[in-house]
Amino acid sequence: MAGGLTDTGEPYSAFVGLVYMFNLIVGTGALTMPRAFATAGWVVSLALIAFLGFMSYMTTTFVIEAMAAANAQLRWKRREQEEVEHSESTSEYSDDDAVGPGRSEPESKPILSIQRLGGHVDHFDIVERVEMGQMASMFFHKVGVNMFYICIIVYLYGDLAIYAAAVPISLMEVACGNHSCSAGSLKYNETDPCWGTVTRKSAYRVFLAVFTLLLGPFTFFNAQKTKYLQILTSLMRWMAFTMMIILALIRIGQGAGEGHPPVASLSGVPNLFGVCVYSFMCQHSLPSLVTPISNKKRVGVLVLADYVLILGFYVLLSFTAIFCFDSSLLHDMYTLNFTDNCNVLNVAVLRYFLGLFPVFTISTNFPIIAVTLRNNWKTLFHRDGGTYPWVVDRVVFPLITLVPPIAVAFCTHNLESLVGITGAYAGTGIQYIVPACLVYCGRRHLEPVVGREAVNKHQSPFRHSFWVWFVLVWAVSCLVFVTVNIILTETKK
């Protein structure tokens, strides 16, 4: 959740943290990337994904630095409060000694003196989990805090809409697809029949209704992932991705590849940008991932290694896809390319496994994201010391969480566009603008307290303020470019 300070959870090794981050980043966005690659061209796609991977890594280091600054801030405030309480207690015995001529007020005592009193204590240790919403409250003004919550709410809405569309699409393709091994070269229309007089579009909406009825009620309660469910979904994810890469490589190696992607096509760049931003998203969950790591000495190196591995994985998955399949036949959900073509996969069980793979993995994430979004709505309108009426708390907030994404999924199931728009707008805010503002404000906020001589051991390698402004200018430029492109595209229609 984007909210406040919470417990760190059970600690784990740095390697386990690396695996968790890898699993978090490599999700639904990866399945929509092959089609985006084919649309934009392989040279442009390679250059853009490498650059966006670098930008995402930079802002990840910004968030980690801001987390360390937030921990230092909390320790300072706690120590300050202790000194105030101690001063009040001693004043009962000697009012003259409470604040003497040679004694500093708690607010003016530098944190370095406190650090020396504590011996080996490093105030920049990340030992308390401070979520992005709490950091925003610490470092931003009220307008900035509200803008942050609006941004993350929009992003989570997009996430839920993507999930709500992806599951019914997969079920529709499995239920209505032609599994006679002759469907690989066919392109279905929404009006094509599925069951008798029931069209594919109607079947999709039936599955969407079933999905809503089964998983929607979790929005009204608190849902938690279990450890074993996480392990199971991670294993399924790796089995599916590895299988798709190997099958595509085998087909290409046999000379049966049908893909002839363009070198460059600028018309596909805006959507590719959104898909890539969405596919590198992890900044909003970094506090939950990094804080439990027991030894954070090499966390910077591990994060860099994670991004290099993820970039290589995305390139391998997408390149094998665009050279294996004809670009016009690539599905929005890449797994579906293996369910209707027996020339690629002639084992029925495995075809159904890949076809239903998004159903299992996405269905486990939907309730968690829905509850997170509901809680962020509550936090946005939270009144200090106040509580919500039962109807508002248990009915209104869950409904405003659930209804909009289901309505969007009911109107469209174009996953490529949903992922592109979510990534291009809300994703840009969460991945670029918020981390840059957090690290900039965090540095300015703590400098009067810690002094210039204090060194944040989790400081980003991109410590110069130039990089912060570079990220902000890049983010604004991308938003303008995507918006103009959308307007021009709609005008031509």
Secondary structure, 3 states (H helix, E strand, C coil): CCCCEECCCCCECHHHHHHHHHHHHCCHHHHHHHHHHHHHCHHHHHHHHHHHHHHHHHHHHHHHHHHHHHHHHHHHHHHHHHHHHHHHHHCCCCHHHCCCCCCCCHHHCCHHHHHHHCCCCCCCCCCCEECHHHHHHHHCCHHHHHHHHHHHHHHHHHHHHHHHHHHHHHHHHHHHCCCCCCCCCCCCCCCCEEECCEEHHHHHHHHHHHHHHHHHHHHHCCCCCCHHHHHHHHHHHHHHHHHHHHHHHHHHHCCCCCCCCCCCCHHHHHHHHHHHHHHCCCHHHHHHHHCCECCCCCHHHHHHHHHHHHHHHHHHHHHHHHHHCCHHHCCCCHHHHHCCCCCCCCCHHHHHHHHHHHHHHHHHHHHHHHHHHHHHHHHHCCCCCCCCCHHHHHHHHHHHHHHHHHHHHHHCCCHHHHHHHHHHHHHHHHHHHHHHHHHHHHHHHHHHHHCCCCCCCCCCCCCCHHHHHHHHHHHHHHHHHHHHHHHHHHHHC
